[in-house]
Structure formats: structure tokens, C-alpha cells
Amino acid sequence: MRNNARFRNLPPQRQEQIRRNLERWNQLTPQQREAMRNRELLLERMTPAERKEVVNDLAPRWKNLPPERKQLVTGRLRVLSGMTPKERQQKLQDPQFMQGLDANEQDLLRKLSNLRLGPNPGQ
């Protein structure tokens, strides 16, 4: 970074922000780095409308969930990840599978499963 003229021409606050981000990146495990790369690729493959929904709707809703609720939704996403689209759709319609999630969490689960696993047929 010190040798890069473009970096040196940035305002000091931006240089510091880049240094902090690089430090955080260097502290990640290989698995965490791979997960971040995968999320970046996922965002790149999204349409502008999908990206807008993630940024304006899903990300804020996810961020506002308490940690134990995030863990619950994440567990359901793991269950769905090994399924075919048809099996996943059936599971998402199963009241027993959705039990314990409020309406917001159910909606979030459906939308996140579509983003992570591809769209459900018939939606």
C-alpha cells in the first residue's frame, strides 16, 4: 500500500479504513475468507432488483434479528440446503418445519433460501 501512488493520494481517513479492512481480512480463517468470496460471487450473479432487495430489505431484517433467532433461521437454511427444489418447497410449506418462527422469520427464511439455493419453482 505504501508504494501505491493511488493509495497515497487518498484522504487519510480512507487510507485508514482500507488498512482496517485489510487487517480484518488477514485475521479471517481460510473458511471465513472462502465464505466471503462466495457471498461476493452470489451478489455479482444477482440482478439489480435482487441486489436491491438484499440491501434494502433482507440485510437490515437479518441484522435486526437477535443472535438466537439468527441461529434458528440458519439451522433451517442448513436443512434446506441438501434438498432438491421440490423437496425444499414442500419443507417451506410444512407448518411443522416452520413452527417456532414468526411471520417475519418465515418470510426471511423463504427469501434467503431462494438466494442461497436458487428460486423455488412456482414462485
Phi, psi and omega in degrees: 000323183296330183272351183273115183299321180298318179296315182296334180276354178285155176299151182305322180297319180291320177301317181294321178298317179296318178299316179296317179298318179295320178297317178298317180299316181294338180273350180287150174284163176304323179293320179293321177297317179297319178298319178295318178299318179297320177295322178296317178297320178300314178298322180295328182278348182285152173286163176303323180294319179294317178299318180298318179297319179296311184291316187271339186238296189292313182299313178297321179295318179296315182299327182277352178287139174296153183307320182292329178285322175301317181298320179296312180295318179299320177299320179292322178297322178297319179299316183291333188296335181268011186253157172287163178304321180293315178297320180297316179299317179297318180296319180293339178266355181279114181302328180293321179293324182274353181302137179094352177255137176281175185301319178298316181292324177296315178297317179299316179301314179300313182292319178294323179294326176294319180292315184286324192244356184099160185294152174278142175296143178082008178252000000 
